[in-house]
Amino acid sequence: MKPQLENLVQTPIPTQHGEFILHYYSNTIDDKEHIALVKGAVAGKENVPVRIHSECFTGDVLGSRRCDCGEQLDMALQMINKAGFGVLIYLRQEGRGIGLLKKLQAYNLQDQGMDTVDANIHLGHLADEREYSIAALMLEDLGIKSIELITNNPKKIEELKKLGINVAGRIPVESVAHDDNVSYLKTKAKKMAHMLFETKKD
């Protein structure tokens, strides 16, 4: 049976970064609640700014400084609002897909000297277990012809292209490194090939 995705509700959401239309999706793939925040008219458009953001409770909600997730979320919404159109897809795949419990356990391993990649592997997971098939279906549902992906992650671009998404370009989204997240950012750059520190000193 072909995976099903359904856009159940659309409602205006005024935010500190401007007003968006929130699209609530149900699906038969993972039964999680994924959403898209849409700015302006995007159906039939090319080069639409798109951020595919994976849930990070600690960073997005609590403002944790261990990662740059919350900052990237804010920056992406600002970029989309400034452009006057675009989409932020919020996927419910916490902790690079390993879940909140395992992510918090990984934090403790990091405090004992492991980096984010080694901690995930020590817990029996891959360094990154996220996947983007639902995001591709959401972009298809929104009728977008091509996107400019707001990301530093080349793997995300490759995965979307494999899923048939026309990724016409990339928009960097670099937050400021500080004492609490610099090791995390360096690991992303060194072990996961994220395009960071290209315009900044280490």
Buried (B, 14 or more C-beta within 10 A) or exposed (E): EEEEBEEEEEEEEEEEBBEBBBBBBBBEEBEEEBBBBBBBEBEEBEBBBBBBBBBBBBBBEEEBBBBBBBBBBBBBBBBBBEBEBBBBBBBEBBBBBBBEEBBEBBBEBBEEEBBBBBBBBEBEBEBBBBBBBBBBBBBEBBEBBBBBBBBBBEBBBEBBEEBEBEBEEBBEBBBEBEEEBEBBBBBBBEEBEBBBBEEEEE
